[in-house]
């Protein structure tokens, strides 16, 4: 039996209707299971290059079908990650806010229509299921945990009019114990508070990283006004109190402003409040049910600090956190739910790895792709890429590392990673500045050989397996100074253990670094810049390599360095607009008493996602018919050399921000920004 699970939006990548509530229709993904076992899975953002994509996961579905060698008509059941009633309510809300939209108000009909348009296949309505959002979260964790019995906690921003549930899993059954309404959402509780720190949706993990710099006692009493702990493991949050109280008590930070100690202390108090509520829930239900194991899912389960404290608490003998705990993981849960309904449940085995995404391709295909960029890259094939990469890093290089199939979920787990020496504390600041272009306080994770983990990290008794970066653990006191680049200010790290059994190539490069330095650990962070999702294809990796200050790139068996380039090397490139980008000319105030026509490129329907363009670049981009060669476009107008260079530099900046695609014009291939499977 083949079952396909889906999460994400119900509009196409080039369409931009008004946004639905921020707690729904994001993190699009597709997962295909055969008889309860995962064949393929990928988040749509990895393919359409839109962070937290809220679009119909067309490319993700296509990857799943290609991986299995099947067509959509071969799928026995297709499952969407929310109830039909909830989806219909969201469509009605969208229609009320924008009545000119021509969309069906029936979610099943709309899904059928999209599948027909994208895949040319008429799908019988009986093969389409809409499944409970929080049950999909719960199933995605429990079915992958290997547990025969466990307590299950699902907590997120919202979905299906709820923000979470507590359940007990036993055998193949999940029994709900309680649910949490949307107005008690812990996801929204966290989100509402971080708005006053200059952050918004999807920035929650940044505040988790800031919290250790603060003192939770400073605003503890203030935050205690925002929630109540009730009998029987219940709680209540008061979202309406957060804004007025913070406005009276702190200097609100705007995006881009420096952080004060006040902001750090608010972060610490917020994190402590979340931890208190979560512990209140699980302590009660642990005592009520007697369950010795815990499964966690939902977006809040990505709070690795909470997970780590639960791990050390001793409340449970074992804890499993779904590695794609956010809404992309619902696609997995949805597929497993309908597979179970068809009599093909998931085997009760512990999840070991999530390398389910698109493969790089054959060595010859990778080489062809790299050679297309030969004007910008020096390429060398090696019989020992692990040894060469380890030597680069031991000598101070920061590299991109791309191997095999991509990981499912938000963590780079060694197949689409940026790697570096974990020892020099300066590496943290260097990578934050040169690649991520983000706040300097943000920590990086260590990847350690599984057999050496206990030597460097304080691990609870009997726990040695941390393959998914789901837990913050304590770095041993005598190793904190040694691992300066991956040890956070509070002496902790978000750990990944690497097994030779599940990822031999990644194990090899860490082991090679160990042989050269004596340290079986690497700094590992996701291979992307601040403007894009984690890379997936070879083309994505090259684009990020060329638009950051990375020192080297390893793709399959190839070692890659940058070449010095001339203007002619850039004008030979082709250029196109990604399908999610649009050009606008608008009247705007450029000073209090002056209005002008300004040019913008937008990656959504609103000016919030816009970048200003020069009029010359705007004119150039409007002349592109699908794609064009930069040199030809420049030759069509009279420009002196200085202006020509200025325009090329502006296009390169837009490429760095992923507002345009640049790629070799002579390469007969799929260019970056277009899905590859």
Number of C-alpha atoms within 10 A of each C-alpha: 16 23 29 30 32 32 33 26 19 20 19 17 20 14 14 15 14 14 14 16 13 12 17 20 25 23 26 30 34 33 33 32 25 21 19 24 18 20 17 26 32 31 34 31 26 33 27 24 25 21 18 22 25 25 26 26 27 23 24 29 26 19 26 27 22 13 18 14 9 13 13 20 13 12 18 17 24 23 28 28 32 25 18 18 13 17 23 17 15 19 20 17 15 19 18 11 13 12 11 8 12 8 17 15 17 15 22 18 14 17 19 16 17 19 18 14 11 13 14 12 15 14 18 10 13 9 13 19 21 21 22 21 28 29 23 28 34 33 29 29 31 34 29 23 25 17 22 15 20 27 28 30 29 27 27 27 26 26 23 23 13 19 25 30 21 23 21 22 24 14 14 15 13 20 13 15 13 13 17 21 15 19 17 20 23 25 23 22 22 24 20 19 23 23 18 21 24 17 19 15 15 11 13 20 15 16 23 19 22 23 24 20 17 18 18 21 14 14 19 17 11 16 22 14 13 19 19 13 15 12 10 12 18 15 16 17 20 14 19 11 14 20 14 9 14 18 11 9 11 14 13 16 18 13 13 9 10 10 15 12 11 19 24 21 22 29 28 25 24 26 22 20 19 20 18 13 20 20 17 18 20 20 14 15 22 18 11 11 13 12 18 16 20 27 28 27 31 32 24 26 25 24 20 22 25 22 23 20 15 20 22 15 12 12 18 19 15 18 23 24 26 28 24 28 27 22 33 32 35 38 33 32 33 34 34 32 26 28 27 17 10 16 11 19 18 22 13 16 12 13 16 15 16 21 21 22 25 26 19 22 16 11 14 9 12 18 19 14 20 20 16 17 20 15 17 20 21 16 20 13 15 14 9 14 21 22 18 17 26 27 17 18 20 18 11 14 18 25 25 28 25 26 21 20 19 27 25 25 27 21 19 22 26 27 26 27 25 25 28 29 29 27 22 16 16 11 21 23 19 16 23 19 15 15 20 21 15 14 15 13 15 17 22 23 24 26 30 28 23 19 14 15 22 17 13 20 21 15 19 15 10 8 12 15 16 21 22 25 22 25 26 21 22 21 26 18 13 11 15 22 16 16 24 19 26 31 26 24 16 12 17 24 26 24 28 26 21 27 20 14 10 14 17 11 18 23 23 20 25 25 23 22 26 18 13 14 14 10 21 25 30 28 24 27 24 23 28 25 22 14 15 19 23 28 28 31 28 23 23 22 23 22 22 22 24 19 18 17 17 20 17 20 25 24 25 22 18 20 20 21 17 18 13 9 11 10 13 12 15 22 20 18 20 21 24 21 22 21 16 21 21 17 17 15 15 11 10 12 12 11 8 6 6 8 11 12 11 17 22 19 22 19 22 18 16 11 13 9 12 19 15 14 19 13 14 13 17 18 14 18 21 12 13 15 9 9 15 18 20 24 18 13 17 18 10 10 10 9 12 8 10 8 13 17 16 12 19 18 14 15 23 18 14 18 19 21 16 25 23 22 23 27 22 23 19 12 15 9 14 13 23 25 26 18 21 22 19
